[in-house]
Amino acid sequence: MAGISAPVSNAVKDNTSSSNVQKDNKNYKVPLIVITSLFFMWGFITCLNDILIPKFKSHFALQGWEAMLVQSAFFSAYFLISFIYFIASAGGFDLISKIGYKNAIILGLSICGAGCLLFIPAADNESFYQFLGALFVLASGITILQMGANPYVALLGPAEGSSSRLNMTQAFNALGTTIAPVIGGMLIFGGGLETVKMPYVGLASALFGLALIIAIIPLPKVSGEVSLEKGIGAWKYSHLILGVLCIFFYVGGEVSIGSAIINFLELDNIAGLPAEKADKFLSFYWGGAMVGRFFGAVFLDEKTDISKQKGIIVSVIMLSYALGVFLMNKHFIIGTPEAGEVLDFTTPVIFMGVAVLNLIAFYIGKNKPGFTLGLFASIVVGLLLIGIVGKGNIAMWSVLSIGLFNSIMFPTIFTLAIKDLGIDTSQGASLLIMAIVGGAIIPPIQGLLYGEANSGLQFSFVIPLLCYLYIAYYGFVGSKPKRVSQ
């Protein structure tokens, strides 16, 4: 990416940290804040897909796999745009480094805004396929942002703190995904396709406004000019190639679960909730990811001494979140009880139990990103098994609690995969972003198992379960840096 691979090249030559470019962390507070705002925006936009899926499924009378094409249209853009970049970089041409990091951000935001505006004609024409086209354009802009932002944050400081920094910025990405279901549900459900237009027109205005702000705010470079070498040198590293597969399965698994949650909670043997109320619980899935990423910023910094004071603070935040779950239940569900809607007091007990398990897992895996990743993935496998064979509150909160353990996965996989790549960091990053196409492929596969009236939905969680088994392997074994050839 623009201006990122050069410092890594120097690190290779000097046998020093991969972040020679920075001597004083305070000089990078402003760019980190700017980048963090981008993470928030694309998190919000991405999670709105989970609201669009049941909306379109009902309005257009779609099958499960057809509704999941929302995710396919969105995440296929990640693959196509990243693939084009990868081919160009193999030929020695880096578009982002040519136009500059700042201009790349402005370009990405502008494309995102244009994609949002395309929702207007799609709604007017009541065309499902025009909506898919609008989502593809929107995601193309996000891809450009992702290709620069993730490695930029990872390399903007000491190498040993890269997982910590990326977890912090990704926490704000998860903040966007937490807020989106509540706001999106209120605005989109309860009417025809006209209700879809207003949220996306508002997003277009925010994106264009952010592009204008960034145009007048200086973003300091983290390195000098970049001189790319021709070829596909990134293929020399086994931990990168295995990491590409890991990103594929992680994004596919995470998106697949999130996309199925509303329909999952509509099942009579799970919660029997209407979509208008089930969408509120989607915030707990993504909210768990937000809380967990803040914890990851503390526990995964290799220089951090996990003191009792920090442990107490983390525990209080986690328990407060569990209490918030119970209060949200009271507000959204128990307020005016109807048949099948009342949740008993086992709800907060179940979630608090999982919250404590999450905290224990962080302590066990502290300062060891790879081991923590494998441990968290193993726990998710267990939670999915409960979701597949269980029923009622236990199955419901087992699935919703997966967000807590998803939290550190993307940033941790990303930083593990680009570790020690040197001048091949930018090319490796493009491969990893390309692998986000898992979000386009895995959800429709799960959707095929839904059957009529979502009869096979519960069993369909076996698809993301297989994804997390691979993630566990990568964390424990495949993430160890290894150069397989010259």
C-alpha positions in Angstrom: 0.0 0.0 0.0 1.0 3.6 -0.4 4.1 4.3 1.6 3.9 1.2 3.8 6.2 -1.4 2.4 9.3 0.9 2.4 9.9 0.8 6.1 9.6 -2.9 6.1 12.2 -3.1 3.5 14.5 -1.0 5.6 13.8 -3.3 8.5 15.0 -6.2 6.4 18.2 -4.4 5.6 18.9 -3.1 9.1 17.7 -6.2 11.0 15.6 -3.9 13.1 11.9 -3.4 13.8 9.6 -3.3 10.9 8.6 0.2 12.0 11.7 2.3 11.8 9.6 5.1 10.5 8.2 6.1 13.8 10.1 7.5 16.7 7.4 9.2 18.6 3.9 7.6 19.0 2.2 11.0 19.6 3.0 12.1 16.1 0.6 9.4 14.8 -2.4 10.1 17.0 -4.2 12.2 14.4 -3.8 9.7 11.5 -4.9 6.9 13.8 -8.0 8.8 14.7 -8.7 9.5 11.0 -8.3 5.9 10.1 -10.4 4.7 13.0 -13.3 6.8 11.7 -13.1 4.9 8.4 -13.2 1.6 10.3 -16.4 2.7 12.0 -18.1 3.7 8.8 -17.4 0.5 6.9 -18.4 -1.5 9.9 -21.8 0.2 10.0 -22.3 -0.2 6.3 -21.3 -3.9 6.3 -23.7 -4.8 9.1 -26.7 -3.2 7.4 -26.5 -6.2 5.0 -27.8 -8.3 7.8 -30.9 -6.1 7.9 -31.3 -6.1 4.1 -31.3 -9.9 3.9 -34.6 -10.6 5.8 -36.1 -7.4 4.3 -35.4 -8.6 0.7 -36.2 -12.2 1.5 -39.7 -11.2 2.6 -40.3 -8.5 0.0 -39.1 -10.5 -3.1 -40.1 -13.9 -1.7 -36.6 -15.3 -2.0 -35.1 -18.6 -1.1 -32.5 -18.6 1.7 -29.6 -18.9 -0.8 -31.0 -16.1 -3.0 -31.3 -13.7 -0.1 -27.7 -14.5 0.8 -26.7 -13.1 -2.6 -26.7 -9.8 -0.8 -23.5 -10.9 0.9 -22.1 -12.4 -2.3 -22.6 -9.1 -4.2 -21.0 -7.2 -1.4 -18.0 -9.4 -0.7 -17.2 -10.4 -4.3 -16.1 -6.8 -4.8 -13.3 -7.4 -2.2 -12.0 -10.2 -4.4 -12.3 -8.5 -7.7 -10.7 -5.2 -6.7 -8.0 -6.8 -4.7 -7.2 -9.3 -7.5 -6.8 -6.4 -9.9 -4.4 -4.8 -7.5 -2.5 -8.0 -7.0 -2.0 -8.5 -10.7 -0.8 -4.9 -11.1 1.6 -5.2 -8.1 3.0 -8.4 -9.6 3.9 -6.3 -12.7 5.5 -3.7 -10.5 2.7 -1.1 -10.6 1.1 0.1 -7.3 -1.8 2.4 -8.0 -2.3 3.4 -4.4 1.4 4.5 -4.1 1.0 6.4 -7.4 -2.0 8.5 -6.3 -1.0 8.7 -2.6 -2.6 7.3 0.5 -4.7 10.3 1.2 -6.1 10.4 -2.4 -6.8 6.7 -2.2 -9.0 7.3 0.9 -10.9 10.1 -0.8 -11.4 7.8 -3.9 -12.6 5.0 -1.7 -15.1 7.1 0.2 -16.4 8.7 -3.0 -17.0 5.3 -4.6 -18.8 4.2 -1.4 -21.0 7.3 -1.5 -21.9 6.6 -5.2 -22.9 3.1 -4.3 -25.2 4.3 -1.6 -26.9 6.7 -4.0 -27.6 3.8 -6.4 -30.1 2.5 -3.8 -32.5 5.2 -5.0 -33.1 3.8 -8.5 -33.0 0.3 -7.2 -35.8 1.0 -4.8 -37.8 3.0 -7.3 -37.6 0.1 -9.8 -38.1 -2.5 -7.1 -35.2 -4.5 -8.6 -33.4 -7.0 -6.4 -30.5 -7.2 -8.9 -30.1 -3.4 -9.0 -29.7 -3.6 -5.2 -27.0 -6.2 -5.7 -25.2 -3.9 -8.2 -25.4 -1.0 -5.8 -23.9 -3.2 -3.0 -21.1 -4.2 -5.3 -20.1 -0.6 -6.1 -20.4 0.3 -2.4 -18.1 -2.6 -1.4 -15.6 -1.7 -4.1 -15.0 1.6 -2.3 -14.7 -0.1 1.0 -12.1 -2.5 -0.5 -9.9 0.4 -1.5 -10.1 1.7 2.0 -9.3 -1.7 3.5 -6.3 -2.3 1.3 -4.6 0.7 2.8 -5.9 1.0 6.3 -5.2 -2.4 7.7 -1.4 -2.6 6.9 -1.1 1.2 7.6 -2.3 0.7 11.2 -0.3 -2.6 11.6 2.9 -0.8 10.7 2.3 2.5 12.3 4.4 1.7 15.4 6.4 -1.1 17.0 5.9 -4.5 15.4 5.2 -6.2 18.8 2.2 -3.9 19.2 0.7 -4.3 15.7 -2.1 -6.8 16.9 -2.9 -4.4 19.7 -3.2 -1.4 17.5 -5.3 -3.2 14.8 -7.6 -4.6 17.5 -8.2 -1.1 18.8 -9.1 0.3 15.4 -11.2 -2.8 14.6 -13.0 -2.2 17.9 -14.5 1.0 16.4 -15.3 -1.1 13.3 -17.3 -3.3 15.6 -18.9 -0.3 17.2 -20.4 0.5 13.8 -21.7 -3.1 13.4 -23.2 -2.8 16.9 -25.1 0.3 16.2 -26.2 -0.6 12.7 -28.8 -3.3 13.5 -30.7 -1.0 15.9 -30.7 2.0 13.7 -31.1 0.1 10.5 -33.9 -2.1 11.9 -35.9 1.0 13.0 -35.5 2.6 9.6 -35.8 -0.3 7.2 -38.3 -2.7 8.7 -42.0 -1.9 8.7 -42.6 -0.6 5.2 -41.9 -1.2 1.5 -38.6 -0.7 -0.3 -39.0 3.1 0.1 -37.7 2.6 3.7 -34.4 1.4 2.3 -33.6 4.7 0.5 -33.4 7.1 3.5 -30.6 5.3 5.4 -28.4 5.0 2.4 -28.9 8.6 1.3 -27.9 9.6 4.8 -24.8 7.3 4.5 -23.9 8.9 1.1 -24.0 12.3 2.7 -21.8 11.2 5.6 -19.3 9.5 3.3 -18.9 12.5 0.9 -18.6 14.8 4.0 -15.9 12.6 5.4 -14.1 12.6 2.1 -14.2 16.4 2.1 -12.8 16.6 5.7 -10.0 14.2 4.9 -9.2 16.3 1.8 -8.3 19.3 4.0 -6.6 17.3 6.9 -2.9 16.4 6.4 -2.1 12.7 6.7 1.6 12.2 7.4 3.4 9.6 5.5 4.9 6.6 7.3 7.7 6.2 4.8 9.3 7.6 1.6 8.8 6.5 -1.9 8.2 2.8 -2.6 10.0 0.8 -5.2 8.1 -2.4 -5.8 9.8 -5.5 -7.3 8.1 -7.4 -10.1 6.8 -10.9 -9.3 4.7 -12.6 -6.7 7.2 -12.8 -3.8 4.5 -13.0 -1.2 4.0 -16.7 -2.2 7.3 -17.5 -0.5 5.7 -17.4 2.9 3.7 -20.4 4.1 2.2 -18.5 7.1 0.8 -15.9 4.6 -0.7 -18.4 2.3 -2.3 -20.3 5.2 -3.4 -16.9 6.5 -5.1 -16.0 3.3 -7.2 -19.2 3.7 -7.8 -18.3 7.3 -9.2 -14.8 6.4 -11.4 -16.5 3.8 -12.9 -18.9 6.3 -13.1 -16.3 9.1 -15.0 -13.7 7.1 -17.2 -16.4 5.6 -18.0 -17.9 9.0 -18.6 -14.6 10.7 -20.7 -13.1 8.0 -22.7 -16.4 7.6 -23.6 -16.4 11.3 -24.5 -12.8 11.4 -26.7 -13.1 8.3 -28.6 -16.1 9.7 -29.2 -14.7 13.2 -32.5 -12.9 12.6 -34.0 -15.9 10.9 -32.5 -18.2 13.6 -34.2 -16.2 16.3 -37.5 -16.5 14.5 -37.5 -20.3 14.9 -40.1 -21.4 17.4 -37.7 -23.7 19.3 -35.2 -20.9 19.7 -36.9 -17.6 20.5 -40.0 -17.3 18.3 -39.3 -13.6 17.7 -40.6 -11.5 14.8 -37.9 -9.9 12.6 -38.7 -6.5 14.0 -37.5 -7.6 17.5 -35.0 -10.2 16.5 -32.9 -7.6 14.8 -32.2 -5.9 18.1 -30.3 -9.0 19.3 -28.0 -8.8 16.3 -26.4 -5.9 18.2 -25.3 -8.3 20.9 -23.5 -10.5 18.3 -21.6 -7.5 16.9 -21.4 -5.7 20.2 -19.5 -8.7 21.6 -16.9 -8.2 18.9 -16.5 -4.6 19.8 -16.0 -5.3 23.5 -13.6 -8.1 22.8 -11.5 -6.0 20.5 -10.9 -3.4 23.2 -9.8 -6.2 25.4 -7.5 -7.5 22.6 -5.8 -4.1 22.5 -4.8 -4.7 26.1 -4.1 -8.5 26.1 -2.4 -8.9 22.8 0.2 -6.2 23.1 3.4 -8.2 23.6 4.9 -5.4 25.8 1.9 -5.2 28.1 2.2 -6.4 31.7 -1.3 -7.6 32.5 -1.6 -6.0 36.0 -4.3 -6.7 38.5 -5.6 -3.1 38.0 -6.1 -3.7 34.2 -7.7 -7.1 34.9 -10.2 -5.5 37.3 -11.1 -2.8 34.8 -11.6 -5.4 32.0 -13.7 -7.5 34.3 -15.9 -4.6 35.3 -16.4 -3.6 31.6 -17.3 -7.2 30.7 -19.8 -7.6 33.6 -21.3 -4.3 32.7 -21.8 -5.5 29.2 -23.5 -8.6 30.5 -25.8 -6.5 32.6 -26.5 -4.3 29.5 -27.7 -7.5 27.7 -30.2 -8.1 30.4 -31.5 -4.5 30.5 -31.8 -4.5 26.7 -33.9 -7.7 27.0 -36.2 -5.9 29.4 -36.5 -2.9 27.1 -36.9 -4.6 23.8 -38.6 -7.9 24.7 -40.2 -8.0 28.1 -41.6 -4.5 28.0 -45.0 -5.6 26.8 -44.9 -9.4 27.1 -46.7 -11.5 24.6 -46.8 -15.3 24.1 -43.4 -16.7 23.5 -41.6 -13.4 24.1 -40.7 -13.4 27.8 -37.1 -14.4 28.6 -36.5 -15.7 32.1 -33.5 -14.8 34.3 -31.4 -17.6 32.8 -30.6 -15.2 30.0 -28.1 -12.9 31.8 -26.7 -15.9 33.7 -25.9 -17.7 30.4 -24.4 -14.7 28.8 -22.3 -13.8 31.9 -21.0 -17.3 32.0 -19.8 -17.0 28.4 -18.4 -13.5 29.3 -16.3 -15.0 32.1 -15.1 -17.7 29.8 -14.0 -15.0 27.3 -12.1 -13.2 30.0 -10.4 -16.5 31.2 -9.4 -17.2 27.6 -7.8 -13.8 27.3 -5.8 -14.4 30.4 -4.7 -17.8 29.3 -3.6 -16.5 25.9 -2.2 -13.1 27.0 0.6 -11.7 24.9 0.4 -14.8 22.5 -1.7 -13.8 19.5 -1.5 -17.1 17.7 -2.4 -19.2 20.7 -5.2 -16.8 21.6 -6.6 -17.1 18.1 -6.6 -20.9 18.2 -8.1 -20.9 21.7 -10.9 -18.5 20.7 -11.7 -20.5 17.5 -12.0 -23.7 19.5 -14.5 -22.1 21.9 -16.6 -20.9 18.9 -16.7 -24.5 17.6 -18.2 -25.5 21.0 -20.7 -22.7 20.9 -21.8 -23.6 17.4 -22.3 -27.2 18.4 -24.6 -26.0 21.2 -26.5 -23.8 18.7 -26.9 -26.7 16.3 -28.2 -29.3 18.9 -29.7 -27.0 21.6 -32.8 -25.0 21.9 -34.3 -22.0 23.7 -32.1 -19.5 25.5 -29.1 -21.8 25.7 -28.9 -22.2 21.9 -29.8 -18.5 21.3 -27.1 -17.0 23.6 -24.5 -19.5 22.5 -24.8 -18.2 19.0 -25.1 -14.6 20.0 -22.0 -14.9 22.3 -19.8 -15.9 19.4 -19.2 -12.2 18.7 -17.1 -12.0 21.9 -14.7 -14.6 20.5 -14.8 -13.3 16.9 -13.5 -10.0 18.3 -9.8 -10.4 17.9 -9.8 -12.8 14.9 -9.5 -10.6 11.8 -6.9 -8.2 13.1 -4.9 -11.0 14.7 -5.0 -13.2 11.6 -4.0 -10.2 9.5 -1.0 -9.2 11.6 0.2 -12.8 12.0 0.0 -13.4 8.2 2.0 -10.3 7.2 4.6 -10.8 9.9 8.2 -10.7 8.6 7.2 -10.3 4.9 9.6 -7.3 4.4 9.2 -5.8 0.9 6.4 -8.2 0.2 4.1 -6.8 2.8 1.9 -4.7 0.4 1.4 -7.7 -1.9 0.6 -9.9 1.0 -1.9 -7.5 2.3 -3.7 -7.4 -1.1 -3.9 -11.2 -1.0 -5.5 -11.1 2.5 -8.0 -8.4 1.5 -8.8 -10.6 -1.6 -9.6 -13.4 0.8 -12.5 -11.4 2.3 -14.4 -12.9 -0.7 -15.2 -15.7 1.8 -18.1 -13.5 2.9 -19.5 -13.9 -0.6 -19.1 -17.6 -0.9 -19.8 -19.2 2.5 -23.2 -17.6 3.4 -24.9 -18.9 0.2 -23.6 -22.4 1.0 -25.1 -22.1 4.5 -28.3 -20.8 2.8 -28.6 -23.9 0.7 -29.2 -25.9 3.9 -32.1 -23.7 5.1 -34.7 -25.7 3.3 -38.4 -24.7 3.2 -39.5 -22.2 5.9 -36.0 -22.3 7.4 -36.5 -25.9 8.6 -32.8 -26.7 8.1 -31.4 -23.4 9.4 -30.2 -24.7 12.8 -28.2 -27.5 11.2 -26.8 -25.1 8.6 -24.5 -23.7 11.3 -22.3 -26.7 10.6 -20.9 -24.7 7.7 -19.3 -21.9 9.8 -18.3 -24.6 12.3 -16.0 -26.1 9.7 -14.6 -22.6 9.1 -13.6 -22.2 12.7 -12.0 -25.6 12.9 -9.5 -24.3 10.2 -9.0 -21.0 12.1 -8.1 -23.0 15.2 -5.5 -24.9 13.2 -4.0 -21.7 11.9 -3.8 -20.1 15.3 -2.1 -23.1 16.9 0.1 -24.3 14.0 -0.1 -22.5 10.6 0.6 -19.0 11.9 4.2 -19.6 12.7 6.3 -17.5 10.3 8.0 -19.6 7.7 9.7 -18.8 4.4 9.4 -21.8 2.2 11.6 -20.7 -0.7 13.8 -17.9 -2.1 
